Amino acid sequence: MQGIIYDATKVKVCRAFYEICDYAGLSVSFADNLWKNMLTYPQIYEELVYYIEHHTFLDKLKVCNYTLCDLYVWQMSRYNLIKDIGKNPRTCNKEKMAMQAFSSMVELLTDPVKYEKRLKYEQGMDEK
């Protein structure tokens, strides 16, 4: 009988993902739901792996002309508007914004028309 080859890549990615979510102060239910969606959409999973390895976005995936970087900037703008500060202080959790950008990309993939309207009109995202 031949030996079994075990690829632990997904286990390592999963562990790193949950560590980021924990550091970002995101709930376990948010992380669980986002992880499930990461596995549902291979193109988002690829972006996550790249993010974990390089701590920046691959930006290969584009939905309605929006990339993860665009959604990250949108998240940052929303944070600044909510905090009414106009700039990113040290207290702004960049990992949380990145994970929320991934979540927004899932929503954009799930219902592009609805989410694109939200992006354009809720916070004044520029049209591309």
C-alpha positions as CSV (number, residue, x, y, z in Angstrom):
1,M,0.0,0.0,0.0
2,Q,1.3,3.4,-0.9
3,G,1.6,6.2,1.6
4,I,-1.0,8.9,1.9
5,I,0.0,12.4,0.8
6,Y,-1.5,15.0,3.0
7,D,-1.6,18.6,1.9
8,A,-2.0,20.9,4.9
9,T,-2.2,24.1,2.9
10,K,-5.9,24.8,3.6
11,V,-5.4,24.0,7.3
12,K,-2.5,26.6,7.4
13,V,-4.6,29.2,5.5
14,C,-7.5,28.5,7.8
15,R,-5.4,28.9,10.9
16,A,-3.8,32.2,9.6
17,F,-7.3,33.5,8.6
18,Y,-8.7,32.9,12.1
19,E,-5.7,34.5,13.7
20,I,-6.2,37.6,11.6
21,C,-9.9,37.7,12.5
22,D,-9.1,37.3,16.2
23,Y,-6.5,40.0,16.0
24,A,-9.0,42.2,14.2
25,G,-11.5,41.7,17.0
26,L,-14.1,40.1,14.7
27,S,-16.6,37.7,16.1
28,V,-16.3,33.9,15.6
29,S,-19.6,33.9,13.8
30,F,-18.4,36.6,11.3
31,A,-15.2,34.6,10.8
32,D,-17.0,31.3,10.3
33,N,-19.4,32.8,7.8
34,L,-16.6,34.5,5.9
35,W,-14.4,31.4,5.9
36,K,-17.4,29.4,4.4
37,N,-17.7,32.0,1.7
38,M,-13.9,31.9,1.0
39,L,-14.2,28.2,0.3
40,T,-17.3,28.8,-1.8
41,Y,-15.6,31.3,-4.1
42,P,-12.2,30.0,-5.2
43,Q,-11.2,33.4,-6.7
44,I,-11.6,35.0,-3.2
45,Y,-9.8,32.1,-1.6
46,E,-6.9,32.8,-3.9
47,E,-6.9,36.4,-2.9
48,L,-6.9,35.4,0.8
49,V,-3.9,33.2,0.3
50,Y,-2.1,36.0,-1.4
51,Y,-3.1,38.4,1.3
52,I,-1.8,36.1,4.1
53,E,1.5,35.5,2.3
54,H,2.2,39.1,1.2
55,H,0.0,41.3,3.5
56,T,-1.4,43.1,0.4
57,F,-4.1,42.4,-2.1
58,L,-3.5,40.5,-5.3
59,D,-6.3,42.4,-6.9
60,K,-6.8,39.8,-9.6
61,L,-10.5,39.5,-8.9
62,K,-12.6,42.3,-10.3
63,V,-16.4,42.5,-9.9
64,C,-18.3,45.4,-11.4
65,N,-14.9,47.1,-11.8
66,Y,-14.2,46.9,-8.1
67,T,-11.1,45.1,-6.6
68,L,-10.4,44.2,-3.0
69,C,-8.2,47.3,-2.8
70,D,-11.1,49.5,-3.8
71,L,-13.3,47.9,-1.2
72,Y,-10.6,48.3,1.4
73,V,-10.4,52.0,0.7
74,W,-14.2,52.2,0.8
75,Q,-14.1,50.5,4.3
76,M,-11.4,53.0,5.4
77,S,-13.6,55.9,4.2
78,R,-16.6,54.6,6.1
79,Y,-14.5,54.2,9.2
80,N,-13.3,57.8,8.9
81,L,-16.8,59.1,8.3
82,I,-18.2,57.2,11.3
83,K,-15.4,58.4,13.5
84,D,-15.6,61.9,11.9
85,I,-11.8,62.2,11.8
86,G,-10.9,62.4,8.1
87,K,-7.7,60.4,8.5
88,N,-6.6,57.0,9.7
89,P,-5.3,57.0,13.3
90,R,-3.2,54.3,14.9
91,T,-6.4,53.0,16.5
92,C,-7.8,52.0,13.1
93,N,-7.5,48.3,12.8
94,K,-6.2,47.7,9.2
95,E,-6.7,43.9,9.5
96,K,-10.4,44.4,10.4
97,M,-10.8,46.7,7.3
98,A,-9.1,44.0,5.1
99,M,-11.4,41.3,6.4
100,Q,-14.4,43.6,5.9
101,A,-13.2,44.2,2.3
102,F,-13.2,40.4,1.7
103,S,-16.7,40.3,3.2
104,S,-17.8,43.1,0.9
105,M,-16.4,41.3,-2.1
106,V,-18.5,38.2,-1.2
107,E,-21.6,40.5,-1.1
108,L,-20.6,42.0,-4.4
109,L,-20.3,38.6,-6.0
110,T,-23.6,37.4,-4.4
111,D,-25.7,40.4,-5.5
112,P,-23.7,42.7,-7.8
113,V,-26.5,45.1,-8.6
114,K,-27.6,45.7,-5.0
115,Y,-24.1,46.0,-3.6
116,E,-22.8,48.2,-6.4
117,K,-25.6,50.7,-5.7
118,R,-24.6,50.7,-2.0
119,L,-21.0,51.3,-2.9
120,K,-21.8,54.2,-5.2
121,Y,-24.4,56.0,-3.2
122,E,-24.0,55.1,0.5
123,Q,-20.6,56.7,0.9
124,G,-20.1,58.4,-2.5
125,M,-17.7,55.9,-4.0
126,D,-16.6,57.3,-7.3
127,E,-17.8,55.6,-10.5
128,K,-15.3,53.9,-12.6
